[in-house]
Amino acid sequence: YSVIGSLEKRGLITARETMREGRRPERTIYGITADGERELVDWLSVLVARPAKEYLRFEAALSLLGSLPPEDAVALLKERIDRLAIDLSTMRATRAHVEQLGLPRLFMVETEYLEALHEAELAFVQKLTDDIEGGSLEGMDLWRSLYAPEQGDEG
């Protein structure tokens, strides 16, 4: 309600009609104003044209990956791989179904983008996992040494 109030106060939307169905509360239908359309186009133009740093939780997790023992990191990365693969399968099936229904590609480009991001992340995580397991990730010896039992700590 606060967002609607703010948009209305700024003249970006206006109440078009109020209606009531049965015993339900009144419902207001809003429409975009000419100023609202200009604001939308300006805002969307910036979003489309200008790349911006978008902070991802996974990026933060990767920056702290060395805080986990390598074996735990590998197990968790493999879990992520499985989840990404499932998500990708679901996305592909949904897109195929929607294509069969005849929905124009224009209305699915955001899904294509998400699918491409998932594919890139899956490839990255698979390679990272292989590098850790194979010992080819630079710094592996140091990482392993941080979690190796100290001499005399075997009991």
Secondary structure, 3 states (H helix, E strand, C coil): CHHHHHHHHCCCEEEEEEECCCCCCCEEEEEECHHHHHHHHHHHHHHHHCCCCCCCHHHHHHHCHHHCCHHHHHHHHHHHHHHHHHHHHHHHHHHHHHHHHCCCHHHHHHHHHHHHHHHHHHHHHHHHHHHHHHCCCCCHHHHHHHHCCCCCCCC
